[in-house]
Amino acid sequence: MSDAASFATAATKAELEEGVELLPRFDASGLVTAVVTDAASGELLMVAHMNAQALDLTLSTGIAHYFSRSRQSLWKKGETSGALQMVREVRVDCDQDAVWLKVDVAKPEDTCHTGRTTCFYRKVVSSNGRFRLLDTEPRAATQHS
């Protein structure tokens, strides 16, 4: 699969919202948002994007694939770091423009490229009338880019 045309398009709102067919609604850039959580703990790991090829590869291989907007290329999560994401369940939201992947991670400490188990490691806090970021998870011992 190479583009959004590879998936069928819903003819009606009811078909999209209540039907039994996977009919992803890719945006103008050909992407859907992917929310990724740990299958066991439910912890939010990351948010990424998928084009039709990434979604198809994820569904057919059981390994999470994404589309890198910065590199404009397909990305098999963990291919370099070894932190492969094995997909246990895939859900779509009500209008099929976002997917939720529940995954097992081969190397949880490398989920985020910063060396953390989640990309959501900073909490927004108010301090003296300003909003600041509080690091909630230390970096792993190894350095990451």
Stockholm file with secondary structure:
# STOCKHOLM 1.0

chainA/1-145         MSDAASFATAATKAELEEGVELLPRFDASGLVTAVVTDAASGELLMVAHMNAQALDLTLSTGIAHYFSRSRQSLWKKGETSGALQMVREVRVDCDQDAVWLKVDVAKPEDTCHTGRTTCFYRKVVSSNGRFRLLDTEPRAATQHS
#=GR chainA/1-145 SS CCSGGGSCCCSSHHHHHHCSSCCCCCCTTSCEEEEEEETTTCCEEEEEEECHHHHHHHHHHSBCEEEETTTTEEEETTTTTSCCEEEEEEEECTTSSEEEEEEEESSGGGSSTTSSSCSCCEEEEEETTEEEEEECSCCCSSCCC
#=GC SS_cons         CCSGGGSCCCSSHHHHHHCSSCCCCCCTTSCEEEEEEETTTCCEEEEEEECHHHHHHHHHHSBCEEEETTTTEEEETTTTTSCCEEEEEEEECTTSSEEEEEEEESSGGGSSTTSSSCSCCEEEEEETTEEEEEECSCCCSSCCC
//
